[in-house]
């Protein structure tokens, strides 16, 4: 079987959140996009984090309890996350990500976000490859 890369299944022009976005706007974007996680980018489209529904839930609980100042994405986003490059082998990606809980994997080229790979798309790709074995 030939090597298939991330480029084959990545989704270009992903929904993103800009740095310094208020928490309420992040939640609206997550819900309207029906995504459990979104990449966070700066004004140059450089990937700087990932924010999830769970991150927002935790922030809301803490903010409501303490009546804190308005929370922004930079306060709640994960700054350590797994990202992929366009030319990574999908088999290697499947191995690398199998133990992770993330559902999206940002795809970066030259330091800028260019796409995302959803876990569901990765699973579908693996399932289709398995069907080729039959």
N, CA and C atoms as an extended XYZ file, in Angstrom:
402
Properties=species:S:1:pos:R:3:atomname:S:1:resname:S:1:resid:I:1 pbc="F F F"
N         0.847       -1.183        0.000 N   UNK     1
C         0.000        0.000        0.000 CA  UNK     1
C         0.892        1.245        0.000 C   UNK     1
N         0.513        2.244       -0.775 N   UNK     2
C         1.303        3.473       -0.838 CA  UNK     2
C         1.054        4.324        0.403 C   UNK     2
N         2.009        5.190        0.667 N   UNK     3
C         1.883        6.082        1.822 CA  UNK     3
C         0.828        7.142        1.517 C   UNK     3
N        -0.094        7.304        2.461 N   UNK     4
C        -1.120        8.331        2.339 CA  UNK     4
C        -0.873        9.347        3.432 C   UNK     4
N        -0.945       10.604        3.066 N   UNK     5
C        -0.588       11.658        4.007 CA  UNK     5
C        -1.816       12.395        4.541 C   UNK     5
N        -1.578       13.194        5.538 N   UNK     6
C        -2.608       14.019        6.172 CA  UNK     6
C        -3.361       14.839        5.135 C   UNK     6
N        -2.657       15.274        4.108 N   UNK     7
C        -3.274       16.108        3.087 CA  UNK     7
C        -4.502       15.445        2.461 C   UNK     7
N        -4.529       14.115        2.436 N   UNK     8
C        -5.640       13.388        1.826 CA  UNK     8
C        -6.962       13.600        2.570 C   UNK     8
N        -6.922       13.710        3.900 N   UNK     9
C        -8.179       13.784        4.660 CA  UNK     9
C        -8.387       15.097        5.406 C   UNK     9
N        -7.418       16.001        5.337 N   UNK    10
C        -7.549       17.245        6.106 CA  UNK    10
C        -8.653       18.130        5.551 C   UNK    10
N        -9.245       18.903        6.437 N   UNK    11
C       -10.302       19.840        6.073 CA  UNK    11
C        -9.719       21.249        6.095 C   UNK    11
N        -9.696       21.862        4.907 N   UNK    12
C        -9.163       23.221        4.794 CA  UNK    12
C       -10.178       24.222        5.313 C   UNK    12
N        -9.703       25.403        5.646 N   UNK    13
C       -10.516       26.500        6.154 CA  UNK    13
C       -11.338       26.087        7.379 C   UNK    13
N       -10.659       25.591        8.407 N   UNK    14
C       -11.398       25.185        9.604 CA  UNK    14
C       -11.964       26.387       10.361 C   UNK    14
N       -12.999       26.122       11.114 N   UNK    15
C       -13.531       27.140       12.018 CA  UNK    15
C       -12.473       27.348       13.091 C   UNK    15
N       -12.165       28.604       13.375 N   UNK    16
C       -11.144       28.922       14.385 CA  UNK    16
C       -11.678       29.974       15.346 C   UNK    16
N       -10.921       30.171       16.402 N   UNK    17
C       -11.200       31.234       17.363 CA  UNK    17
C        -9.953       32.114       17.407 C   UNK    17
N       -10.154       33.415       17.367 N   UNK    18
C        -9.039       34.355       17.459 CA  UNK    18
C        -8.612       34.517       18.916 C   UNK    18
N        -7.324       34.767       19.128 N   UNK    19
C        -6.864       35.010       20.492 CA  UNK    19
C        -7.608       36.234       21.046 C   UNK    19
N        -7.752       36.257       22.336 N   UNK    20
C        -8.462       37.310       23.077 CA  UNK    20
C        -9.978       37.333       22.861 C   UNK    20
N       -10.535       36.290       22.264 N   UNK    21
C       -11.989       36.209       22.096 CA  UNK    21
C       -12.643       35.973       23.460 C   UNK    21
N       -13.715       36.693       23.782 N   UNK    22
C       -14.412       36.484       25.056 CA  UNK    22
C       -15.028       35.081       25.139 C   UNK    22
N       -15.125       34.586       26.362 N   UNK    23
C       -15.635       33.232       26.619 CA  UNK    23
C       -17.015       33.000       26.002 C   UNK    23
N       -17.909       33.957       26.130 N   UNK    24
C       -19.261       33.768       25.592 CA  UNK    24
C       -19.238       33.593       24.076 C   UNK    24
N       -18.348       34.305       23.399 N   UNK    25
C       -18.222       34.166       21.947 CA  UNK    25
C       -17.624       32.812       21.571 C   UNK    25
N       -16.692       32.339       22.383 N   UNK    26
C       -16.086       31.025       22.130 CA  UNK    26
C       -17.170       29.954       22.211 C   UNK    26
N       -17.972       30.026       23.253 N   UNK    27
C       -19.039       29.039       23.451 CA  UNK    27
C       -20.018       29.084       22.280 C   UNK    27
N       -20.407       30.279       21.865 N   UNK    28
C       -21.313       30.418       20.713 CA  UNK    28
C       -20.711       29.774       19.467 C   UNK    28
N       -19.417       29.994       19.240 N   UNK    29
C       -18.755       29.438       18.056 CA  UNK    29
C       -18.663       27.922       18.148 C   UNK    29
N       -18.301       27.404       19.318 N   UNK    30
C       -18.236       25.950       19.500 CA  UNK    30
C       -19.594       25.306       19.246 C   UNK    30
N       -20.633       25.901       19.789 N   UNK    31
C       -21.973       25.326       19.652 CA  UNK    31
C       -22.480       25.454       18.212 C   UNK    31
N       -22.331       26.618       17.608 N   UNK    32
C       -22.838       26.796       16.244 CA  UNK    32
C       -22.076       25.953       15.223 C   UNK    32
N       -20.793       25.705       15.478 N   UNK    33
C       -20.007       24.884       14.549 CA  UNK    33
C       -20.171       23.388       14.831 C   UNK    33
N       -20.789       23.071       15.968 N   UNK    34
C       -20.979       21.681       16.398 CA  UNK    34
C       -19.645       20.932       16.491 C   UNK    34
N       -18.635       21.628       16.989 N   UNK    35
C       -17.305       21.044       17.179 CA  UNK    35
C       -16.997       21.003       18.674 C   UNK    35
N       -16.392       19.926       19.153 N   UNK    36
C       -16.038       19.860       20.568 CA  UNK    36
C       -14.768       20.639       20.909 C   UNK    36
N       -13.979       20.951       19.886 N   UNK    37
C       -12.728       21.685       20.060 CA  UNK    37
C       -12.498       22.556       18.835 C   UNK    37
N       -11.789       23.670       19.059 N   UNK    38
C       -11.435       24.541       17.940 CA  UNK    38
C        -9.999       25.028       18.102 C   UNK    38
N        -9.304       25.213       16.985 N   UNK    39
C        -7.969       25.806       17.052 CA  UNK    39
C        -8.071       27.293       17.390 C   UNK    39
N        -7.077       27.784       18.102 N   UNK    40
C        -6.987       29.205       18.437 CA  UNK    40
C        -5.797       29.767       17.666 C   UNK    40
N        -6.040       30.860       16.938 N   UNK    41
C        -4.993       31.460       16.117 CA  UNK    41
C        -4.806       32.925       16.477 C   UNK    41
N        -3.615       33.429       16.144 N   UNK    42
C        -3.384       34.866       16.317 CA  UNK    42
C        -3.731       35.581       15.012 C   UNK    42
N        -3.457       36.865       14.944 N   UNK    43
C        -3.839       37.644       13.764 CA  UNK    43
C        -3.095       37.223       12.500 C   UNK    43
N        -1.987       36.490       12.650 N   UNK    44
C        -1.231       36.004       11.494 CA  UNK    44
C        -1.573       34.562       11.128 C   UNK    44
N        -2.634       34.033       11.722 N   UNK    45
C        -3.064       32.636       11.527 CA  UNK    45
C        -2.070       31.620       12.090 C   UNK    45
N        -1.201       32.071       12.972 N   UNK    46
C        -0.307       31.135       13.654 CA  UNK    46
C        -1.109       30.419       14.734 C   UNK    46
N        -0.948       29.117       14.806 N   UNK    47
C        -1.665       28.317       15.794 CA  UNK    47
C        -1.050       28.539       17.168 C   UNK    47
N        -1.879       28.952       18.131 N   UNK    48
C        -1.347       29.214       19.470 CA  UNK    48
C        -2.015       28.373       20.558 C   UNK    48
N        -3.083       27.664       20.206 N   UNK    49
C        -3.750       26.850       21.208 CA  UNK    49
C        -4.944       26.121       20.634 C   UNK    49
N        -5.604       25.393       21.527 N   UNK    50
C        -6.838       24.679       21.202 CA  UNK    50
C        -7.783       24.883       22.373 C   UNK    50
N        -9.034       25.162       22.085 N   UNK    51
C       -10.029       25.361       23.136 CA  UNK    51
C       -11.163       24.368       22.929 C   UNK    51
N       -11.680       23.852       24.050 N   UNK    52
C       -12.725       22.833       23.975 CA  UNK    52
C       -13.950       23.240       24.789 C   UNK    52
N       -15.016       22.494       24.572 N   UNK    53
C       -16.222       22.689       25.385 CA  UNK    53
C       -15.919       22.483       26.866 C   UNK    53
N       -15.083       21.511       27.152 N   UNK    54
C       -14.727       21.228       28.545 CA  UNK    54
C       -13.962       22.401       29.158 C   UNK    54
N       -13.030       22.994       28.389 N   UNK    55
C       -12.291       24.170       28.876 CA  UNK    55
C       -13.272       25.289       29.229 C   UNK    55
N       -14.258       25.487       28.368 N   UNK    56
C       -15.243       26.552       28.602 CA  UNK    56
C       -16.128       26.243       29.808 C   UNK    56
N       -16.508       24.989       29.958 N   UNK    57
C       -17.338       24.598       31.095 CA  UNK    57
C       -16.601       24.872       32.404 C   UNK    57
N       -15.352       24.483       32.475 N   UNK    58
C       -14.551       24.728       33.686 CA  UNK    58
C       -14.449       26.218       33.966 C   UNK    58
N       -14.197       27.004       32.919 N   UNK    59
C       -14.054       28.451       33.087 CA  UNK    59
C       -15.353       29.080       33.569 C   UNK    59
N       -16.481       28.616       33.036 N   UNK    60
C       -17.774       29.153       33.471 CA  UNK    60
C       -18.050       28.837       34.928 C   UNK    60
N       -17.748       27.627       35.321 N   UNK    61
C       -17.962       27.243       36.723 CA  UNK    61
C       -17.135       28.107       37.667 C   UNK    61
N       -15.878       28.286       37.349 N   UNK    62
C       -14.981       29.080       38.196 CA  UNK    62
C       -15.391       30.545       38.179 C   UNK    62
N       -15.684       31.081       36.993 N   UNK    63
C       -16.060       32.496       36.879 CA  UNK    63
C       -17.359       32.792       37.609 C   UNK    63
N       -18.324       31.905       37.475 N   UNK    64
C       -19.615       32.115       38.125 CA  UNK    64
C       -19.472       32.055       39.640 C   UNK    64
N       -18.647       31.155       40.121 N   UNK    65
C       -18.464       31.001       41.560 CA  UNK    65
C       -17.757       32.211       42.163 C   UNK    65
N       -16.721       32.671       41.488 N   UNK    66
C       -15.912       33.775       42.013 CA  UNK    66
C       -16.316       35.139       41.467 C   UNK    66
N       -17.283       35.179       40.541 N   UNK    67
C       -17.666       36.429       39.876 CA  UNK    67
C       -16.439       37.157       39.328 C   UNK    67
N       -15.594       36.386       38.653 N   UNK    68
C       -14.341       36.922       38.111 CA  UNK    68
C       -14.583       37.871       36.952 C   UNK    68
N       -13.499       38.518       36.564 N   UNK    69
C       -13.520       39.376       35.380 CA  UNK    69
C       -13.836       38.521       34.160 C   UNK    69
N       -14.249       39.141       33.074 N   UNK    70
C       -14.556       38.370       31.864 CA  UNK    70
C       -13.358       37.522       31.418 C   UNK    70
N       -13.646       36.288       31.052 N   UNK    71
C       -12.615       35.342       30.649 CA  UNK    71
C       -12.459       35.392       29.132 C   UNK    71
N       -11.228       35.286       28.684 N   UNK    72
C       -10.930       35.256       27.250 CA  UNK    72
C       -10.311       33.910       26.905 C   UNK    72
N       -10.293       33.606       25.610 N   UNK    73
C        -9.783       32.312       25.158 CA  UNK    73
C        -8.359       32.056       25.641 C   UNK    73
N        -7.535       33.080       25.700 N   UNK    74
C        -6.149       32.911       26.139 CA  UNK    74
C        -6.065       32.386       27.574 C   UNK    74
N        -7.107       32.647       28.380 N   UNK    75
C        -7.123       32.209       29.775 CA  UNK    75
C        -7.471       30.732       29.914 C   UNK    75
N        -8.169       30.166       28.941 N   UNK    76
C        -8.683       28.797       29.098 CA  UNK    76
C        -8.154       27.791       28.086 C   UNK    76
N        -7.554       28.259       27.005 N   UNK    77
C        -7.119       27.335       25.940 CA  UNK    77
C        -5.955       26.461       26.395 C   UNK    77
N        -5.862       25.301       25.780 N   UNK    78
C        -4.719       24.418       26.000 CA  UNK    78
C        -3.572       24.934       25.143 C   UNK    78
N        -2.429       25.124       25.784 N   UNK    79
C        -1.272       25.617       25.049 CA  UNK    79
C        -0.342       24.486       24.636 C   UNK    79
N        -0.599       23.315       25.181 N   UNK    80
C         0.131       22.114       24.775 CA  UNK    80
C        -0.885       21.185       24.123 C   UNK    80
N        -0.642       20.826       22.885 N   UNK    81
C        -1.589       20.038       22.122 CA  UNK    81
C        -0.842       19.348       20.989 C   UNK    81
N        -1.500       18.394       20.387 N   UNK    82
C        -0.912       17.666       19.269 CA  UNK    82
C        -1.334       18.329       17.968 C   UNK    82
N        -0.364       18.601       17.122 N   UNK    83
C        -0.678       19.112       15.792 CA  UNK    83
C         0.041       18.255       14.763 C   UNK    83
N        -0.411       18.350       13.545 N   UNK    84
C         0.107       17.525       12.460 CA  UNK    84
C         0.696       18.412       11.372 C   UNK    84
N         1.513       17.803       10.517 N   UNK    85
C         1.987       18.508        9.335 CA  UNK    85
C         1.380       17.835        8.104 C   UNK    85
N         1.302       18.570        7.034 N   UNK    86
C         0.617       18.125        5.820 CA  UNK    86
C         1.142       16.784        5.302 C   UNK    86
N         2.439       16.580        5.378 N   UNK    87
C         3.038       15.389        4.755 CA  UNK    87
C         3.215       14.206        5.698 C   UNK    87
N         2.623       14.272        6.887 N   UNK    88
C         2.726       13.130        7.808 CA  UNK    88
C         1.936       11.946        7.268 C   UNK    88
N         2.502       10.778        7.440 N   UNK    89
C         1.877        9.526        7.026 CA  UNK    89
C         0.667        9.262        7.932 C   UNK    89
N        -0.481        8.975        7.334 N   UNK    90
C        -1.705        8.755        8.110 CA  UNK    90
C        -1.600        7.545        9.036 C   UNK    90
N        -0.842        6.541        8.653 N   UNK    91
C        -0.642        5.391        9.540 CA  UNK    91
C         0.092        5.820       10.805 C   UNK    91
N         1.102        6.663       10.638 N   UNK    92
C         1.847        7.177       11.788 CA  UNK    92
C         0.959        8.075       12.652 C   UNK    92
N         0.119        8.867       12.007 N   UNK    93
C        -0.811        9.734       12.743 CA  UNK    93
C        -1.761        8.881       13.580 C   UNK    93
N        -2.275        7.810       13.012 N   UNK    94
C        -3.190        6.923       13.737 CA  UNK    94
C        -2.511        6.338       14.973 C   UNK    94
N        -1.268        5.946       14.833 N   UNK    95
C        -0.514        5.394       15.972 CA  UNK    95
C        -0.251        6.489       17.004 C   UNK    95
N         0.189        7.643       16.541 N   UNK    96
C         0.558        8.765       17.412 CA  UNK    96
C        -0.630        9.294       18.221 C   UNK    96
N        -1.828        9.233       17.648 N   UNK    97
C        -2.984        9.865       18.289 CA  UNK    97
C        -3.908        8.895       19.014 C   UNK    97
N        -3.626        7.616       18.944 N   UNK    98
C        -4.572        6.637       19.497 CA  UNK    98
C        -4.793        6.775       21.001 C   UNK    98
N        -3.819        7.250       21.731 N   UNK    99
C        -3.954        7.363       23.189 CA  UNK    99
C        -4.435        8.753       23.638 C   UNK    99
N        -4.659        9.647       22.688 N   UNK   100
C        -5.046       11.020       23.022 CA  UNK   100
C        -6.566       11.165       23.083 C   UNK   100
N        -7.021       12.125       23.864 N   UNK   101
C        -8.464       12.344       23.980 CA  UNK   101
C        -8.982       13.414       23.028 C   UNK   101
N        -8.100       14.127       22.353 N   UNK   102
C        -8.534       15.165       21.430 CA  UNK   102
C        -9.353       14.565       20.282 C   UNK   102
N       -10.241       15.379       19.747 N   UNK   103
C       -11.053       14.970       18.609 CA  UNK   103
C       -10.669       15.687       17.326 C   UNK   103
N        -9.889       16.751       17.460 N   UNK   104
C        -9.376       17.438       16.272 CA  UNK   104
C        -7.871       17.575       16.420 C   UNK   104
N        -7.226       17.592       15.271 N   UNK   105
C        -5.775       17.774       15.241 CA  UNK   105
C        -5.476       18.855       14.211 C   UNK   105
N        -5.028       20.019       14.685 N   UNK   106
C        -4.691       21.096       13.753 CA  UNK   106
C        -3.546       20.666       12.831 C   UNK   106
N        -3.620       21.128       11.590 N   UNK   107
C        -2.571       20.861       10.610 CA  UNK   107
C        -1.853       22.177       10.347 C   UNK   107
N        -0.536       22.155       10.537 N   UNK   108
C         0.277       23.358       10.454 CA  UNK   108
C         1.277       23.224        9.312 C   UNK   108
N         1.442       24.314        8.586 N   UNK   109
C         2.458       24.388        7.534 CA  UNK   109
C         3.174       25.722        7.693 C   UNK   109
N         4.482       25.667        7.850 N   UNK   110
C         5.286       26.881        8.068 CA  UNK   110
C         4.765       27.710        9.245 C   UNK   110
N         4.354       27.038       10.301 N   UNK   111
C         3.905       27.710       11.513 CA  UNK   111
C         2.489       28.242       11.482 C   UNK   111
N         1.806       28.091       10.358 N   UNK   112
C         0.444       28.609       10.244 CA  UNK   112
C        -0.557       27.472       10.127 C   UNK   112
N        -1.721       27.696       10.711 N   UNK   113
C        -2.808       26.728       10.618 CA  UNK   113
C        -3.336       26.704        9.185 C   UNK   113
N        -3.380       25.524        8.580 N   UNK   114
C        -3.896       25.408        7.207 CA  UNK   114
C        -5.123       24.510        7.117 C   UNK   114
N        -5.329       23.674        8.132 N   UNK   115
C        -6.447       22.728        8.081 CA  UNK   115
C        -6.574       22.039        9.435 C   UNK   115
N        -7.557       21.137        9.531 N   UNK   116
C        -7.658       20.251       10.687 CA  UNK   116
C        -7.939       18.844       10.191 C   UNK   116
N        -7.621       17.890       11.047 N   UNK   117
C        -8.017       16.505       10.822 CA  UNK   117
C        -8.898       16.129       11.997 C   UNK   117
N       -10.096       15.655       11.702 N   UNK   118
C       -11.004       15.167       12.734 CA  UNK   118
C       -10.715       13.699       12.995 C   UNK   118
N       -10.874       13.282       14.232 N   UNK   119
C       -10.687       11.866       14.557 CA  UNK   119
C       -11.649       10.994       13.734 C   UNK   119
N       -12.860       11.471       13.527 N   UNK   120
C       -13.833       10.695       12.754 CA  UNK   120
C       -13.341       10.465       11.329 C   UNK   120
N       -12.727       11.464       10.724 N   UNK   121
C       -12.192       11.308        9.366 CA  UNK   121
C       -11.026       10.324        9.352 C   UNK   121
N       -10.221       10.360       10.389 N   UNK   122
C        -9.107        9.416       10.496 CA  UNK   122
C        -9.634        7.987       10.640 C   UNK   122
N       -10.660        7.815       11.468 N   UNK   123
C       -11.268        6.487       11.628 CA  UNK   123
C       -11.880        5.992       10.323 C   UNK   123
N       -12.554        6.869        9.617 N   UNK   124
C       -13.155        6.489        8.336 CA  UNK   124
C       -12.073        6.072        7.335 C   UNK   124
N       -10.982        6.797        7.312 N   UNK   125
C        -9.861        6.449        6.431 CA  UNK   125
C        -9.320        5.058        6.779 C   UNK   125
N        -9.132        4.790        8.070 N   UNK   126
C        -8.625        3.480        8.492 CA  UNK   126
C        -9.620        2.377        8.136 C   UNK   126
N       -10.895        2.654        8.339 N   UNK   127
C       -11.929        1.665        8.009 CA  UNK   127
C       -11.940        1.364        6.507 C   UNK   127
N       -11.804        2.390        5.690 N   UNK   128
C       -11.774        2.187        4.239 CA  UNK   128
C       -10.552        1.377        3.824 C   UNK   128
N        -9.421        1.603        4.469 N   UNK   129
C        -8.221        0.805        4.182 CA  UNK   129
C        -8.417       -0.649        4.576 C   UNK   129
N        -9.102       -0.866        5.685 N   UNK   130
C        -9.375       -2.237        6.116 CA  UNK   130
C       -10.261       -2.951        5.097 C   UNK   130
N       -11.226       -2.238        4.556 N   UNK   131
C       -12.121       -2.823        3.562 CA  UNK   131
C       -11.356       -3.247        2.302 C   UNK   131
N       -10.268       -2.530        2.001 N   UNK   132
C        -9.457       -2.889        0.833 CA  UNK   132
C        -8.745       -4.223        1.025 C   UNK   132
N        -8.563       -4.634        2.279 N   UNK   133
C        -7.880       -5.892        2.587 CA  UNK   133
C        -8.773       -7.099        2.300 C   UNK   133
N       -10.086       -6.887        2.290 N   UNK   134
C       -11.039       -8.002        2.130 CA  UNK   134
C       -11.119       -8.490        0.700 C   UNK   134
